[in-house]
Amino acid sequence: MKQRTIKTALAATAVLGLAFAGMASAEPVDDTLVIDGVEIVTKAAGAAHLDGALPEAMSGWHFRDTETRAMQADDFDNPGMIYVDRGLDLWNAVDGTEGKSCASCHEGPEAMAGLRAVTPRVDEKTGKVMNIESYVNDCRTTRMGAEAWGDKAVELTDMLALISFQSRGELMNVAIDGAAAPFYEKGKEIYYTRFGQLELSCASCHEDNYGNYIRSDHLSQGQTNGFPVYRLKDAKLTTPQGRFVGCVRDTRAETFKIGSDEFNALELYVASRGNGLAVEGVSVRN
Amino acid sequence: MKRQFMLGMAISAFSAGVAMAQVAPENVEFADGAIAQSLSGTAGNADDGKKVFGTAGLGNCVACHAAVIAADIPFPGTVGPALDGVADRWSEGELRGIVANAKIMFDGTIMPSFYKTSGYIRPGDAYTGKAGTEPLPPILSAQQIEDVVAYLLTFKE
């Protein structure tokens, strides 16, 4: 069905020749992401737990145009890297009643290497889903004596950028069994629920129609391995749950809140759909 | 004076006629996915329908559908089938039914229902992300549906 749709559109392109110049190809681009001489894994066999729903997992990088892909391949051109630097300043900044910075306990940010690849994950003691943002705020409130940063605070996205960057190139390996199992199931249910007046699920666009265009937007698989993402249209970093808010809103639905049980479960589930793809550090999308 | 009065009466009668002919979203009758009766009671205007078809804040049909006849509207999508020749393949009533609520003709289709007001999961207040209260206003008005159908009826090969 999808193939036929694409062919029909391509036929129309051939007939018209103009006006369609921006969408010459509907397929994800066959390209390799190399940053500083290191190849980043942007394609992987679909995770077994998806039962074939995704034959191949693909980073959103493959769905962006040549200029945007090139921007991510060079850290000097990647606008998201500025936020990594800002995150490092925050890492070293003392805050709160305990007179501590992140560095006081963890030393360098490289101590966080690997964390981004296995989160969100379920905390064994509390049974809560923890992503990077919730770990940072937990540390601030329980160890630093500082206030939690707000859901949309730039400090939080800066820290997410810094900590994600420490895991660049590591393969996503989010656990879905054990304590994570009920959250996985809940996230999966949300993923396939058609919300809002447009009655669209995550799957409607990102499983059934990736590779197709919705107006000028080339639909990707909605993978989260690249997050935080520098979106050129927003000129700022976006977190996975920040993007969820935008997506659900655009179905003319009442969104869930960042940090809600629903979005925590959904983030875990969506991340697990990209197991095998590499953490990109800070990605660039349009 | 008398003539003005008569004219006023005529306009009132005409308005009443329109109001009576309009079919509310919850009263629409489908037969095999088609809607035989005009939803507004007023003939559709294809030019207005083209605006609804191409405007993001209205029908935004072009977001998913391409067609040679609509090639002057930029960035047609590929999520839905190309619409070339739909007027040859579908009747007016079938096109009206598909635009109003495609899920009745095509079970499980991704296509949103443009003349439906309730039965949603977490319905929102348009694109605000805030909660909406059912019945929601339909995405398109009865007349906008008729206008889009009139435009689609020009899609001949």
Boltz contact constraints between the chains, C-beta under 6 A:
constraints:
  - contact:
      token1: [A, 5]
      token2: [B, 78]
      max_distance: 6.0
  - contact:
      token1: [A, 5]
      token2: [B, 81]
      max_distance: 6.0
  - contact:
      token1: [A, 6]
      token2: [B, 78]
      max_distance: 6.0
  - contact:
      token1: [A, 8]
      token2: [B, 82]
      max_distance: 6.0
  - contact:
      token1: [A, 9]
      token2: [B, 66]
      max_distance: 6.0
  - contact:
      token1: [A, 9]
      token2: [B, 78]
      max_distance: 6.0
  - contact:
      token1: [A, 12]
      token2: [B, 66]
      max_distance: 6.0
  - contact:
      token1: [A, 12]
      token2: [B, 68]
      max_distance: 6.0
  - contact:
      token1: [A, 12]
      token2: [B, 82]
      max_distance: 6.0
  - contact:
      token1: [A, 15]
      token2: [B, 68]
      max_distance: 6.0
  - contact:
      token1: [A, 16]
      token2: [B, 71]
      max_distance: 6.0
  - contact:
      token1: [A, 19]
      token2: [B, 71]
      max_distance: 6.0
  - contact:
      token1: [A, 26]
      token2: [B, 78]
      max_distance: 6.0
  - contact:
      token1: [A, 195]
      token2: [B, 121]
      max_distance: 6.0
  - contact:
      token1: [A, 195]
      token2: [B, 122]
      max_distance: 6.0
  - contact:
      token1: [A, 196]
      token2: [B, 124]
      max_distance: 6.0
  - contact:
      token1: [A, 197]
      token2: [B, 120]
      max_distance: 6.0
  - contact:
      token1: [A, 197]
      token2: [B, 123]
      max_distance: 6.0
  - contact:
      token1: [A, 197]
      token2: [B, 136]
      max_distance: 6.0
  - contact:
      token1: [A, 198]
      token2: [B, 112]
      max_distance: 6.0
  - contact:
      token1: [A, 204]
      token2: [B, 110]
      max_distance: 6.0
  - contact:
      token1: [A, 209]
      token2: [B, 79]
      max_distance: 6.0
  - contact:
      token1: [A, 212]
      token2: [B, 78]
      max_distance: 6.0
  - contact:
      token1: [A, 212]
      token2: [B, 79]
      max_distance: 6.0
  - contact:
      token1: [A, 213]
      token2: [B, 77]
      max_distance: 6.0
  - contact:
      token1: [A, 213]
      token2: [B, 78]
      max_distance: 6.0
  - contact:
      token1: [A, 214]
      token2: [B, 63]
      max_distance: 6.0
  - contact:
      token1: [A, 214]
      token2: [B, 77]
      max_distance: 6.0
  - contact:
      token1: [A, 214]
      token2: [B, 79]
      max_distance: 6.0
  - contact:
      token1: [A, 215]
      token2: [B, 63]
      max_distance: 6.0
  - contact:
      token1: [A, 215]
      token2: [B, 75]
      max_distance: 6.0
  - contact:
      token1: [A, 215]
      token2: [B, 77]
      max_distance: 6.0
  - contact:
      token1: [A, 216]
      token2: [B, 75]
      max_distance: 6.0
  - contact:
      token1: [A, 249]
      token2: [B, 129]
      max_distance: 6.0
  - contact:
      token1: [A, 252]
      token2: [B, 124]
      max_distance: 6.0
  - contact:
      token1: [A, 253]
      token2: [B, 122]
      max_distance: 6.0
  - contact:
      token1: [A, 253]
      token2: [B, 124]
      max_distance: 6.0
  - contact:
      token1: [A, 254]
      token2: [B, 122]
      max_distance: 6.0
  - contact:
      token1: [A, 254]
      token2: [B, 124]
      max_distance: 6.0
  - contact:
      token1: [A, 254]
      token2: [B, 131]
      max_distance: 6.0
  - contact:
      token1: [A, 255]
      token2: [B, 129]
      max_distance: 6.0
